[in-house]
Amino acid sequence: MQIITVLFFFVLISCRMFSQEGSSIKITVFQPGGLKTEDTLKPPPSTNLVKWNYCVLSRGVFLMNYEFVLNKKFTVEAGAGLTYRDFIYESVKNEFLQEYKKPKINFAVEGAIRFYAKDHYHFEGVYLSPGISYRKYSFDKQEELYGNGNYAGYSYTFYPGYSFVDMQFKFGYQYESWWIDGVTTDFYIGCAYRNATSKYYEVASLNNNSTVISPVTKKESFPQILFGFKLGVML
């Protein structure tokens, strides 16, 4: 009796494990004259996925993504979030902004098409994804730093900051967690071509030992390497 009980629980656990892998369960029905095998239906695939791109926190962005199904191989991914300050960009590309104070909360948006190499089931598989992204960062007028008559050329209507428009191409792999149903991990690498617009004060010294500033708007383009993770929940 104990052996039969152990075997019964082993069969139940095995069926549960195989069902979580997304494969159909084979049920064998014993009938006179032979065996008849029937397949149970798979659960319906998820068509909506909400994700958090926590890796871009290092670039001063809190970004959420929403992915939905178009057909068996294509999905659409849209994103929106809030920006604070990109210290990496300021230290590498625009050191003029590092001393600026009082950054403002701004916004970020992005959109992309995903092509899965195989028919995706629950948004799983290898994918290619072209897309576009926009992020905006800005500061207060910097009156404490340059205003109050400290520097000639200060403007009360000029707000320093910067914005990015990125043309992106990603290669990634997304899969469902084996221990929590409906939770996904999305890993990607890729490249982007960034168009950056920076607004800042340029400082100049005159012959009479006085210092003046002038508002400057600078535009530049350069490549970017993309790398990140996203955590998602299926709806």
C-alpha positions, 0 to 999 in steps of 0.5 A: 500500500505504501509503494502505491501511495508513493507512486501516486504522488510521483505521478502527480508531481511529474504531471505538474512539472510538465504542465508548467513547461507549456507542453500538453499532457498525454492521458492514456485511457484503457479501453477494451481492444486497445489503447486510446491516447488523447491530448489535453488542451494547452492553456490560452497564451498570454497576450499582454505583458507589463515590464520594468526596465530597472537597468536604465535607473543608472541613466536617471530613468524610471521606465515601464514597458507594455508588450502586446501580441500582433500575431504568432511572430510579431509583438509591439512594445511601448514604454513610458516613464520619468527622468531625473538626471543622467550622470553618465552623460554629464560626466562623459559627454557634457561636463558643463552640466555637472555643477548645475543644481535643482534637476526637474522631473521630466518624461521618457517614451519609447516604442518598438516592434519585436520579431520572434524567431519562433512562434512565441508562446507566453512571449518566450523566445529569441527576438529582434527589435528595432525601435525609437526612444525619447528622453528629456532632462532639465534643470531650474534656471540656475539663479543661485549659480549665475543669477542675481547680477553675478554674471553678465548674460544671465537669462531668466527664461533659459532652462538648461538641460538635454534630450535624447532621440535614439534609433535603437536595434536590440537582440534579446531573449525573453523567458518565463520564470520556472518557479513563478508562473506568469513572471518573465525575464527579458535580457537584451543587447544592441546598439543605438544612434543617439541625437543629443541636444544640450542647453547650458551656459558657456562662460567666457572671460573678458580683457577687463577681468570680468566674466560673462555667460551666454546660453548655448544650444549644442547638438551632436550625434554618436553611437550607443551600446545597449545592454539591460534586463527587464522583469515582467508580469503577464496579464 
